[in-house]
Every structure is written in structure tokens, then in C-alpha cells.
Amino acid sequence: QTKTDPETMTDGEQTTHGSSQLFAVFLVSIITLVIVPYTAYLLFGGDDDSKKKKDTKPKGLLKKLGWKLCVAWAVYGFLIAYVRTHQVVMERFDPFEILEVSESATPADIKRAYRKLSLIYHPDKNPDPEANAYFTEKVAKAYKALTDDTARENFKKFGHPDGRQAMEISVALPDWLFSKEKEAAPAILLTLLLGGIVLPLGSAAWWLRKSRTKVDINDIAPETQQLYMFGPFQIKANSGVVKMMETMVCCGDFLKLELPKEQGEAMMNVLRPSVYPYQQEVGDVQKSAFYQNRPTGAVKAQMLLYGHLCRQKIPDILMPDFFYVMKKTPRLIQELYGLSSSLPRIKGYGWAQPSISAVELMQCMVRAVPIEAKRHFPSPMRSRTGPATLVQLPHLTHKMVLEELVKKKKIESLMDLLKVKDETIMAEMQAVGLDRAQALDVLKVIYKFPALSMAARTYLDEGTEKPNKECKYQAHHDLVTVSVSAFLNRRVHNNPAFKENQLPDEDAESVPALAPNYPFPKDEFWVFMVCNPKDGSLLCHKRVCMAKAENRGFKCRAKLAELGNAKPEELVQLVTQQGQEITMQFVAPEVGEHQLTLVAMCDSWVGADYGLGMKIECIEPIEEKKPSKKKKKSAKGEKNGTENGGLDRSEESELQLEGVDDEDSDEEIEPASEEEDDEDGEDGEDGEDDEDDEGLWDEDEYGTEESEGEDDEPKKTK
């Protein structure tokens, strides 16, 4: 191949042709980038101790690599051999080399060398056509280039005695693709169509379809967030559990779900009838809003989730999509919670009700509790006394709870079972139709049910934990710090067979939750939120693991039982000093008095939610604030700090520690604005108005209602 400057080209021309040799080199390069690293990974890396099997017998090379990879190596070796035997040699015209003389040779030496080669290659001396061609193209032109002035000038300028030569461009494609024969045109066109368009598009479609069913709980579809924020089923200020379920399934991850004929028949004829007794909305296909104006993927995903919540058997043909939906659900609920709590919605703060509903939706998923059972008791505190606390127990259905336990046995919530002994629980469970093994499963879950004791206080963040006796903060200026201290106890802690080494480590990042009806392992986490019931805003929030609180609660359970509620000040001091501390911060809201609510919710249990009232007062910002003297933290200071919060002792905790209950008080959370109420009111068909009403917090529930004449006294709530 000869390359020249196109700008100085005069009589030369450019030609383009294929090169099978270069195409083979191209294939070898591409295959090398894939096959070599993958083989090294299989032979020397990729071992995961958690996935190693007990069988440690050595495997052969063929079994370790697989027959497909061995075939790929065979093709790779063939291509390398082809490249070595079909190397492309680029020739260079060198007259001195052709005449076999040095560059310092004299004209006499050049003439003598020419005559010598003429005796060998001249047509009169050698009739061989190859010799004739070599003499004409090489020897004669080499002699001319060294003796003729014009030829010598062309050689110096263009590298050839004849002057400018044609440029040859070789493309790394097979030679036959550049054939000019008419018979080869259809084959060339078909190859370009299949290899350049159909094959890449088909491979991309196959990969996208395969990656859709490949679960990655850390990723969501790019359009999911936009649908949650601006879609037709977007998050609203007073979205309850039902609304959050509808919002969750209308995501980019589920919209791609297909519904072939066989799956559609299984869903409508098998799964739907079994779900209908618990979720009436799936009944009427023609009129129900469940099926109207919603994508097929969203309807399919919600039907599969209803099957799980109602503890119904999923048809085998739907099982792959069921596992996909169940694995995606925790990540999607986390996205719902993040968009509700973190984005500035109300005066720079998040939405309280959607955030609480997202956690409640996760509770239903983990405990397999129907939404219909949960929606009657939408607020955290009221859910502690509802039948949903009983439905979460294994082997108990919603119908069985309502007809057998609530109506006949007068057992209305899990609280009633926590008041009795183990033998009574076993007897009651067997009386409603469970056998002994099933009754033991119920008792195991009750043993693991968490009971929280917590105290809270607020202080001004000025680099030191200085108690704020007056609870006054500069509006939109001061950074209010909420310090929560908590103990966590379980019924199993009082079992003589339970040992301290069975507790999770205090520094553990997660604690496994006992969830027999959840198809995958689940860790237990707690969400703490500071809400303003007046406008429905969420001031701050935090998600934590309560392993340290459980350790401290187990060690201090005797002291807790001794103090009870008889000595609230000592009890507050004990929880504050020994309990696990959770710290949150928020910017002080607008000027005025604010009755705030601290809500603690577990994402793995229904009915383990608690609320604590806190009162703060915000004043106009002070332009010049004199630095206050630092005081050492004392027991008296801690007592003053708790005047802003109090102690929440759950009834479950009192039952386990044989304490005394207090009365609850509460204040209603109103919607964020009239405009949002009007927007929600437009969708008032099919019971949606009821859902919006249920999404609000009920009155007298969190202990946030102020008592007359006791503004300066600490609030004590259950």
C-alpha cells in the first residue's frame, strides 16, 4: 500500500477495497478484550465466601470454564493462526535494493549491476512471465530512477520513478463486501441490513428485556421519581396508605410488566377471586377504579401485592413477576418516604402524613396485613389498638380475627394478648382453630414484639447541649436539636431461658426482624419524626437501628419495672442517661407557640408506633445576641431539658415490666392548605374522600393537646 498527499496528487487515483486479513485482526482485538479478562475472573477471582458450597471437590478446567468459553477460545486460536499465515506485507520501492548496490555507487557500478540482472530476468534470456514482470516493473524502473534525471526527480519527490502513485485504502471488512459484481449486490445489502441494523437493535432489545427482570434493589427506573412527583397518581399532602399503594405501583419499574394471555387468565380467574373477600375494589372489572385509567403493569403489580397482603397463594405462572415486584417494593417505598419527608413542601419542610403512610405501607408488606384492615386505623397511635395488630400474627386471617377473636373472644388487639400468660394465649389460639404448632408460631411472634420507652428534650445548638428552659427559639434562625433517649424491650427478655448473648451487638447496623410471612429476609429499623400537627409539616426525621436500645433495655429491665410510672422524674433520668440516644435537628419554624409531636415508628411491626408531645415557642430573630455563659451539664439541667418533652411508656412496655398506664391526649393534624384539600376533593369517588379523611391524624392521640393552666409543667404521655 502506498500513501501519498492528496493535495499534491496529479495523475494518481484513490482506490478502496476490503481486507480479510485486517478484518481478522479486528476480530482478534475485540475478542481479546472480552475473553481474556473473563477467563482470568473464572480461574483466579470471583470467589464469595458467603456463596461457597460445602462440596469443595476440585473441578476440571472444562467444568470451571464451561463449553461455551472453550469454543470461544478455539475460535480465538483459529483467528490468530489465520492472521499469522495471511500477513499483509507493505512493499516499498527501493532502486538501490532492487539493483543490489549501495547508495554511494557510481554510474558505472549501477550500469554493471543492471546488466547482471538483465542476464537473469530479461525476456530474451528468461521466458518466465514472472521474470519478465519483475524485470519490467522493478529492474528497468530502478535503473531508470538512478540514471534518468526526470525519473530521479520523481523518485525523490514521490518515492517512485513514475511519479504520483494511486492511494490504496484497506478496510477491515471481508473482500467480498467490496465486490463490483451485480450478483453479489443482494448478499451485500442483506449483510449490511442484518449486521448493521437488525442485529444491534435485536441485541439491545433482548438485553433490556432481560435486565428488566434482573432485580437490583438499589436502583429504580429514571422516570419513577417524576411519576411520584408529577404523575396522575402523585404524592399528596394527605395521602393515606391506600393512596400511597396506588402511587407506588404507578412507577417506571412496574409499567414495563407485561400481561400475556396465560398470566392474565391466572390473575383474573385464580388470584382475583381469592383476594376479593379482603379487598373489595378488585371485584367489578368494568366499574371499579382499580382497573380504570391505569396501566396494565400497575394493575398487575398491585394485584400481586394484594395477594401477598391477603396471604393468598400466587399462581405458579405469576411467581417470577411476584418476586420481582416484592424485591422492588422496599426500594420504591423508600423513594416514596424520601420524596415526602425530604423535599420542601410546607414552608420549607416535608409532608408528615405521606411520610407516615409510607412507613405504614412497609409495615403491611412485612407483616402481610391487608390494606383494608389497616385503613380503619390510619394513624400510628390508634393502630396500636386495632385488629391489624392481630392480623399480623401468623396463621390468622382478617376474617378470623374479626369473627373469632374480636366478636366472640373480645380480644380486640394485640394489647389484650400481652396482658395474659403464655398458656392463655395458646388456649385462645387453639380455640379459634389453630393447632398446637401454629399456636406456638403465634407465641414466638408475640415474644418478639417490641415495646418502646422513650424520653425527649430540645435544646439550642450552640456547640453545647445547653437546656433551653424557656423553650424559646428565634424563628427561621436557630437550629433546634431534638435529643431522644429510648429503651426497647421484648416479651422474650423475661423468659428465663433467654440469655444476654442472644441480644444483638450494641454497634450492630441492623437487627433481623421475625417476619414469617415475608418472602425475603428483613431487617428491623425505626423511624423518628418530629411533626407539626397544625399544618401537617415534617420538621425532621431519622432512620436508625435500635440494637443499642434493646441491649440497654434488657440490662435495665429490672430498674424499669421497679420505677414504673410512680416516679416519673427518676424514670426520665434513667432513660435519658442509659438509653440509646437519637439526635435530630431542624430550623425553628415561624413565630408563635408550636405543639409538636415526636413519632416513633417501626417499619417491621404493626402497632409498635408511639407518639410524644413537645412544646416550643418561636420568637422574632434578635439582631445582636450576646454570647451566653457555658454551663456544665447536670442532673438539674437534664430535668429542665425534659420539660420540653417527657416520657412515653407504651402499654406493651408497662405490661412487660408490670408498670402503670397513663392517659393519652392528642391534637388533630390538618391538611397543608385549602388548595391541596380541593385537589384531593376532586377525586372523591369510590370512597376516596374517606381515604383522605382517614389519612389525617385523629384527635386525642399523641399527647400534644395543651392542658389548661399547666403551660409550664412537663407533659407526661403514654
C-alpha positions, 0 to 999 in steps of 0.5 A: 500500500502506498500513501501519498498527499492528496493535495499534491496528487496529479495523475494518481487515483484513490482506490478502496477495497476490503481486507480479510486479513485486517478484518481478522485482526479486528476480530482478534482485538475485540475478542481479546478484550472480552475473553481474556479478562473473563477467563482470568475472573473464572480461574483466579477471582470471583470467589464469595465466601458467603456463596461457597458450597460445602462440596469443595471437590476440585473441578476440571478446567472444562467444568470451571470454564464451561463449553461455551468459553472453550469454543470461544477460545478455539475460535480465538486460536483459529483467528490468530493462526489465520492472521499469522499465515495471511500477513499483509506485507507493505512493499516499498520501492527501493532502486538501490535494493532492487539493483543490489548496490549501495547508495554511494555507487557510481554510474558505472557500478549501477550500469554493471549491476543492471546488466547482471540482472538483465542476464537473469530476468530479461525476456530474451534470456528468461521466458518466465512471465514472472521474470519478465514482470519483475524485470519490467516493473522493478529492474528497468524502473530502478535503473531508470530512477538512478540514471534518468534525471526526470525519473530521479526527480520523481523518485525523490519527490514521490518515492517512485520513478513514475511519479504520483502513485494511486492511494490504496485504502484497506478496510477491515471488512471481508473482500467480498463486501467490496465486490463490483459484481451485480450478483453479489449486490443482494448478499451485500445489502442483506449483510449490511441490513442484518449486521448493521441494523437488525442485529444491534437493535435485536441485541439491545432489545433482548438485553433490556428485556432481560435486565428488566427482570434482573432485580437490583434493589438499589436502583429504580427506573429514571422516570419513577421519581417524576411519576411520584412527583408529577404523575396522575397518581402523585404524592399528596399532602394527605395521602393515606396508605391506600393512596400511597399503594396506588402511587407506588405501583404507578412507577417506571419499574412496574409499567414495563410488566407485561400481561400475556394471555396465560398470566392474565387468565391466572390473575383474573380467574385464580388470584382475583377471586381469592383476594376479593373477600379482603379487598373489595375494589378488585371485584367489578372489572368494568366499574371499579377504579382499580382497573380504570385509567391505569396501566396494565403493569400497575394493575398487575403489580398491585394485584400481586401485592394484594395477594401477598397482603391477603396471604393468598397463594400466587399462581405458579405462572405469576411467581417470577413477576411476584418476586420481582415486584416484592424485591422492588417494593422496599426500594420504591417505598423508600423513594416514596418516604424520601420524596415526602419527608425530604423535599420542601413542601410546607414552608420549607419542610416535608409532608408528615402524613405521606411520610407516615403512610409510607412507613405504614405501607412497609409495615403491611408488606412485612407483616402481610396485613391487608390494606383494608384492615389497616385503613380503619386505623390510619394513624400510628397511635390508634393502630396500636389498638386495632385488629391489624395488630392481630392480623399480623400474627401468623396463621390468622386471617382478617376474617378470623380475627374479626369473627373469632377473636374480636366478636366472640373472644373480645380480644380486640388487639394485640394489647389484650394478648400481652396482658395474659400468660403464655398458656392463655394465649395458646388456649385462645389460639387453639380455640379459634382453630389453630393447632398446637404448632401454629399456636406456638408460631403465634407465641414466638411472634408475640415474644418478639414484639417490641415495646418502646420507652422513650424520653425527649428534650430540645435544646439550642445548638450552640456547640453545647447541649445547653437546656433551653428552659424557656423553650424559646427559639428565634424563628427561621434562625436557630437550629433546634436539636431534638435529643431522644433517649429510648429503651426497647424491650421484648416479651422474650427478655423475661423468659428465663431461658433467654440469655444476654448473648442472644441480644444483638451487638450494641454497634450492630447496623441492623437487627433481623426482624421475625417476619414469617410471612415475608418472602425475603429476609428483613431487617428491623429499623425505626423511624423518628419524626418530629411533626407539626400537627397544625399544618401537617409539616415534617420538621425532621426525621431519622432512620436508625437501628435500635440494637443499642436500645434493646441491649440497654433495655434488657440490662435495665429491665429490672430498674424499669419495672421497679420505677414504673410510672410512680416516679416519673422524674427518676424514670426520665433520668434513667432513660435519658442517661442509659438509653440509646440516644437519637439526635435530630435537628431542624430550623425553628419554624415561624413565630408563635407557640408550636405543639409538636409531636415526636413519632416513633415508628417501626417499619417491621411491626404493626402497632409498635408506633408511639407518639410524644408531645413537645412544646416550643415557642418561636420568637422574632430573630434578635439582631445582636445576641450576646454570647451566653455563659457555658454551663456544665451539664447536670442532673438539674439541667437534664430535668429542665431539658425534659420539660420540653418533652417527657416520657412515653411508656407504651402499654406493651412496655408497662405490661412487660415490666408490670408498670402503670398506664397513663392517659393519652391526649392528642391534637388533630393534624390538618391538611397543608392548605385549602388548595391541596384539600380541593385537589384531593376533593376532586377525586372523591369517588369510590370512597376516596374522600374517606381515604383522605379523611382517614389519612389525617391524624385523629384527635386525642392521640399523641399527647400534644393537646395543651392542658389548661393552666399547666403551660409550664409543667412537663407533659407526661404521655403514654 
